[in-house]
Amino acid sequence: MKDVAIIGLGCAAYTAAIYTARYKLSTLIIGEEEGGMGMTAAEVGNWPGDPEVRGPDLMERFKKHATSFDAVEHKVARVEKVEKISGGFRLTFQSGETAEAKTVIFATGSNKRHLGLPGEKEFTGKGVSYCATCDAFFYRGKTVAVVGGGDSAVEGAAIVAQVAAKVYLIHRRDAFRAEPFWVEQVNKRDNVEFVLSNNVAEILGDARVTAVKLEKPFNGSLKLKLDGIFIEVGTTPATALPEQMGCALDEKKYLKVGADMSTNISGVFGAGDVTSGSNYFAQFATAAGEGAIAANSVFSYLQSGALHEKEDGGKRVRE
Ligand code: NAP
């Protein structure tokens, strides 16, 4: 049985593993996609000490650092279930294999939100994408739209504008919530046009996307011809696994954690974008911070003897 299983392969997870390894805790770090949401960041300009770094490069360095410790076992697999067993937890993978650990850190991140528009599902992968920074390359010389007003959309529009001929940035309000840095970047580009206080009503196409229908006319027309559309309207926390085992969620459906990253289940912790821990501010810096705190809490928990206690009639008693 490992000391800790960290579920996730993103920034929070790798940071937690670096800390648990240095606490000399045997660590399993496991997840489906290496790098997590960090892979979608084309240019990271706010990771302290690195004025500019590509997200995938940063995540590769995180992984290299975490896996440099003998205490860390790194596994790429989908975890289907986590359940309480005597003295810890059992993880069941998609393959049917299992692993056991005394404690668990859920660092499962988040998933891109969809709009649920007519045509959206049909054209996903045929002109509809949920990652402007990842797929920009396919739209060299083309006309595209980016939907949203947060960091992902505005950064995405700035990146796509480097290769596309024309970018429409469609936002439901007339003010962006993105960092002013990125708003300045899109403002600088002649090929980005704002479509504000408007929404996409439908995605149109034949074999691939050819146009979108807007809710309100833009330049006198409801139809905007384009070759691709990037939907960047935020994320939802990936809480399926913790929820399945009875972890409490907050009112916004994030994994509820205390200041020490503990959940309501003894021995279970959270870190990164999945949690309520950093005021919903999903950043490399906040995810790394939460990963470090979660690892420190696991260390304290294992040292405290709490592992050998259980709830009995509202009291904690020795197992
Ligand atoms: P976000 O900050 O939640 O922004 C989502 C945007 O989509 C908002 O502008 C929102 O409009 C719009 N939106 C939401 N639902 C919509 C709908 N149904 N129809 C039309 N528009 C809709 O999400 P995000 O930009 O993906 O960022 C997520 C987190 O990752 C944030 O914490 C962000 O700071 C972080 N992030 C950081 C960076 C960076 O630092 N470089 C890059 C990417 C992401 P309203 O504004 O009207 O609500």
Residues whose N, C-alpha, C, O or C-beta is under 5 A from the ligand:
A	BS01	NAP	E43 G148 G149 G150 D151 S152 A153 R172 R173 R177 E232 V233 G234 T235 Y280 F281 A282
